[in-house]
Amino acid sequence: MKIFNLYTILICIMTLGIYSCQLEQSSASVVKKKITPKLITEKQAIQLAESFLINQGYTDQATNIKLENAVMEPGEFASDIEKLLESRKNLLKLPAYGARQYGDLKKWAVGFEYINAVNNIGRGVSMDSLGGNVRLDPSEIRLDWIDE
């Protein structure tokens, strides 16, 4: 560690003020690296959406989610996780039907078919282009919209 001359420090404090004084040390220099968020790919969007559905109990796969971590759909209320999972179980089919970007490429939509297939109708999981804010969309989607 480099020791600064007391005289240099006093001059710096007196002339520049204690808060604007900047002492540089070559051995302790700090490099600030700007972290740029990374956009996710279609494959990553699909993986996130499939994991979300499994975790939230919408597939035939087991989950150990707790009630406080369940993402409720609009109009969906529960005080018992078992009853909630029972109503969701085996609703949607894996793997995903497909994915597309929308909203000036700022969002991903990943489509899923119902287990009891309805012609060209499914549900969508949406997220932002960084893979955040993952949620099951409250309304059904046309699966051919995913293919556009």
C-alpha positions in Angstrom: 0.0 0.0 0.0 1.3 3.4 -1.0 1.7 5.9 1.9 0.9 9.5 0.9 2.8 12.5 2.2 0.9 14.3 4.9 1.6 17.6 3.3 0.0 16.5 0.0 -3.1 15.3 1.8 -3.4 18.5 3.8 -3.0 20.6 0.7 -5.6 18.5 -1.1 -8.1 18.9 1.8 -7.5 22.7 2.1 -7.7 23.5 -1.6 -10.3 21.1 -3.0 -12.3 20.1 0.0 -12.4 16.8 1.7 -15.1 15.3 -0.5 -13.6 16.3 -3.9 -10.1 15.2 -3.1 -9.1 12.3 -5.2 -6.0 10.4 -4.4 -4.9 7.9 -7.0 -3.1 4.7 -6.1 -1.9 2.5 -9.0 -2.0 -0.6 -6.8 -5.6 0.0 -5.7 -7.2 1.4 -8.8 -10.8 0.5 -9.3 -12.1 -0.3 -12.7 -15.8 0.3 -13.1 -17.2 -2.1 -15.6 -20.5 -1.3 -17.2 -22.8 -4.3 -17.1 -25.0 -4.6 -20.1 -28.0 -6.8 -19.7 -28.0 -9.7 -22.1 -31.1 -10.4 -24.2 -32.3 -13.9 -24.1 -32.7 -16.2 -27.1 -35.8 -18.1 -28.3 -34.4 -21.3 -26.8 -33.8 -19.6 -23.4 -37.3 -18.1 -23.5 -38.8 -21.5 -24.1 -36.7 -23.0 -21.3 -37.8 -20.3 -18.9 -41.5 -20.7 -19.8 -41.4 -24.5 -19.5 -39.7 -24.3 -16.1 -42.2 -21.7 -15.0 -45.2 -23.9 -15.9 -43.7 -27.0 -14.2 -42.9 -25.0 -11.1 -46.3 -23.4 -10.9 -48.0 -26.8 -11.4 -49.6 -26.5 -14.8 -48.1 -29.7 -16.2 -48.2 -33.4 -15.3 -44.8 -33.0 -13.6 -44.5 -32.8 -9.8 -43.7 -29.5 -8.1 -43.0 -28.6 -4.5 -44.1 -25.0 -4.7 -45.3 -23.3 -1.6 -48.5 -21.2 -1.6 -46.5 -17.9 -1.0 -44.5 -18.6 -4.2 -47.5 -19.4 -6.4 -48.2 -16.8 -9.0 -51.9 -16.3 -9.0 -53.8 -15.6 -12.2 -56.3 -12.8 -12.2 -59.4 -14.0 -10.4 -57.5 -17.0 -8.9 -57.5 -17.2 -5.1 -56.2 -19.9 -2.8 -55.6 -20.6 0.8 -54.5 -24.2 0.2 -51.7 -25.1 -2.2 -52.9 -28.6 -2.7 -56.3 -27.4 -4.0 -54.6 -24.8 -6.2 -52.2 -27.4 -7.7 -55.1 -29.8 -8.2 -57.0 -27.2 -10.3 -53.9 -26.5 -12.4 -52.5 -30.0 -12.8 -52.2 -31.4 -16.3 -53.7 -28.3 -17.9 -50.9 -27.6 -20.5 -48.8 -29.8 -22.6 -45.0 -29.8 -22.8 -42.9 -29.1 -24.8 -43.8 -25.6 -25.8 -45.7 -25.1 -29.1 -43.3 -22.3 -30.1 -42.1 -18.8 -29.3 -42.1 -15.4 -30.8 -41.0 -11.9 -30.0 -43.5 -9.1 -30.0 -44.0 -5.5 -28.9 -41.1 -4.0 -30.9 -39.1 -7.1 -29.9 -39.3 -6.2 -26.2 -41.2 -9.2 -25.1 -41.3 -13.0 -25.6 -44.5 -15.0 -25.9 -44.2 -18.8 -25.6 -47.3 -20.8 -26.6 -48.5 -24.0 -25.0 -51.3 -26.4 -26.2 -53.9 -27.6 -23.7 -53.8 -31.2 -22.8 -57.4 -31.5 -24.0 -56.5 -29.8 -27.3 -58.7 -27.0 -28.6 -58.3 -26.3 -32.3 -55.6 -23.6 -32.6 -56.1 -22.3 -29.0 -53.6 -22.4 -26.2 -52.1 -20.4 -23.4 -49.1 -18.1 -23.5 -46.3 -17.4 -21.1 -44.8 -14.0 -21.5 -41.6 -12.4 -20.3 -39.5 -9.4 -21.1 -36.6 -9.6 -23.5 -34.2 -10.2 -20.6 -36.1 -13.1 -19.2 -37.7 -11.3 -16.4 -41.4 -10.8 -15.4 -42.4 -14.3 -16.4 -46.1 -14.9 -16.1 -48.9 -17.0 -17.6 -51.0 -14.7 -19.7 -54.6 -14.5 -18.3 -56.3 -15.0 -21.7 -56.0 -17.7 -24.3 -54.0 -17.2 -27.5 -54.2 -18.3 -31.0 -51.3 -20.7 -31.6 -51.0 -19.6 -35.2 -50.1 -16.2 -33.9 -46.9 -17.8 -32.4 -46.0 -19.1 -35.9 -46.3 -15.7 -37.6 
